[in-house]
Amino acid sequence: MQQAIVVYFLSEKKNNLDELNHLLASGWKVINQSAMGGGGGNNAVYSLVVVEKAD
């Protein structure tokens, strides 16, 4: 089974790194990662992460 998640980092208080860390702690493995362009000059960082877990 695969799942894609867009990881974002706007600041230390505005990010979803906990969501990715939860998936990894639950046995999911990163199989691909791609940087995504930010926009709007807000210094945001986005990354498309594909994770996989055996059924």
Contacts in CASP RR format, 6 or more apart in sequence:
PFRMAT RR
TARGET T0000
AUTHOR 0000-0000-0000
METHOD contacts of the structure
MODEL  1
MQQAIVVYFLSEKKNNLDELNHLLASGWKVINQSAMGGGGGNNAVYSLVV
VEKAD
1 52 0 8 1.000
1 53 0 8 1.000
1 54 0 8 1.000
1 55 0 8 1.000
2 31 0 8 1.000
2 50 0 8 1.000
2 51 0 8 1.000
2 52 0 8 1.000
3 23 0 8 1.000
3 28 0 8 1.000
3 50 0 8 1.000
3 51 0 8 1.000
3 52 0 8 1.000
3 53 0 8 1.000
4 48 0 8 1.000
4 49 0 8 1.000
4 50 0 8 1.000
4 51 0 8 1.000
5 16 0 8 1.000
5 19 0 8 1.000
5 20 0 8 1.000
5 23 0 8 1.000
5 48 0 8 1.000
5 49 0 8 1.000
5 51 0 8 1.000
6 36 0 8 1.000
6 46 0 8 1.000
6 47 0 8 1.000
6 48 0 8 1.000
6 49 0 8 1.000
7 15 0 8 1.000
7 16 0 8 1.000
7 17 0 8 1.000
7 19 0 8 1.000
7 20 0 8 1.000
7 46 0 8 1.000
7 47 0 8 1.000
7 48 0 8 1.000
7 49 0 8 1.000
8 14 0 8 1.000
8 15 0 8 1.000
8 16 0 8 1.000
8 44 0 8 1.000
8 45 0 8 1.000
8 46 0 8 1.000
8 47 0 8 1.000
9 15 0 8 1.000
9 17 0 8 1.000
9 44 0 8 1.000
9 45 0 8 1.000
10 42 0 8 1.000
10 43 0 8 1.000
10 44 0 8 1.000
20 49 0 8 1.000
20 51 0 8 1.000
23 51 0 8 1.000
24 30 0 8 1.000
24 51 0 8 1.000
26 53 0 8 1.000
27 53 0 8 1.000
28 51 0 8 1.000
28 52 0 8 1.000
28 53 0 8 1.000
29 51 0 8 1.000
29 52 0 8 1.000
29 53 0 8 1.000
30 49 0 8 1.000
30 50 0 8 1.000
30 51 0 8 1.000
31 50 0 8 1.000
31 51 0 8 1.000
31 52 0 8 1.000
32 48 0 8 1.000
32 49 0 8 1.000
32 50 0 8 1.000
33 47 0 8 1.000
33 48 0 8 1.000
33 49 0 8 1.000
33 50 0 8 1.000
34 47 0 8 1.000
34 48 0 8 1.000
35 46 0 8 1.000
35 47 0 8 1.000
36 46 0 8 1.000
36 47 0 8 1.000
36 48 0 8 1.000
37 46 0 8 1.000
38 44 0 8 1.000
38 45 0 8 1.000
38 46 0 8 1.000
END
